[in-house]
Amino acid sequence: MTGGERMFKIAFVVGEESGDLLGSRLMASLNRVLPGRITYCGLGGERMEEQGLKSLFDISDIAVMGLTAVLARLPLIVKRVYQTVDAVIEANPDVLVIIDSPDFTHNVAKRVRKRAPHIPVIGYVSPSVWAWRPGRAKKMSVYVDELLAILPFEPEVHRKLGGPRTHYVGHPLIERLEELRSSAGERPALTDGRKTLLLLPGSRGSEVDRLLKDFGQTLEVLDRSVPDLEILLPAVPRMEARIRAETAGWAVQPEIVTGNAAKHAAFRRAHAALAASGTVSLELAISGVPMAICYRLDWFYRRLKDINRIFPFASVSSMVLPNIILGRNVVPEFLDDEVCPEKLVPVLESLLADTQVRQEQVSAFSELDTIMRLPDGRSQSEAAAAVVMDVLTRGKAT
């Protein structure tokens, strides 16, 4: 580095591990572009600290989901919001990058914008304004200058809703095809021996609470029509003991596997899946695994759902990501009381056989590569870094 080269300071604010992964990859790309010329501050996890960020505190303090869990930790979360805002203001960075976890990160960004409007703000991962509370898009434009979207339809959504300028930078899953897609022999033909069903009740305790029992009852009925079925249940390490205990009495015992390598191996082997709604549906689609998706709303969102019948605010007809990306409903979804053996078993039977229903899903999933890949061949982190670099070179707002 020569004496005339400018140094840059970037503040990050993330709220959970998925944001830490995105942040670390973005930092790695930025470090390649500007080696030795960037200092980092703010809030991140272990991966971001490996790239040069010293985090204000452990992100586990704020990585909670569900109204009950948030209320229980609300005083600490509020304290952490103001602590983070003060630290960003004091650091006076060239740009603030907030990543996902909007309940926390956007509260920080709003307060930074009020107190230090000259600091540009980049949002990484759009809140689901296309599904819930679309009015958030326009509100975001007040305190987010550039938005990095990981779903290809989101730039147009924000344009229509009056949101911030939005750039599609690619989804991290599309860069992991070798982990998710089976090679020759990994996924046996449907006619070759046992069939494999993936069971994915969610990675959070609240999801497991609402779905695991129903999934067990569904398996018990399904076993009568599809005997000798192999059941694989990938569990995140923190939920493994609980899931083992709660499935111990099931009539049909799943094989519980943990760790990303085992999870991806299960995806490559599976013929079909029964899963909770969420990003896992996109993982399954990219893996080519036909699925049925389930979701039970907690008491708060159940009330909102009831209100929604009179005052609708949802803007899409599906909660399943592959359906939204494809623009048509190819994956069946089951909400609340529909999560029961009577509804699920016939669908799973059709997905575990060579049926038109199964073929339609598999065929539709093959379109995702074309839709989701970046046209210039850049990686997600490289595309995100390009937007950050553009903001850096423009300088702080005046």
Disulfide bonds with the S-S distance in Angstrom:
none
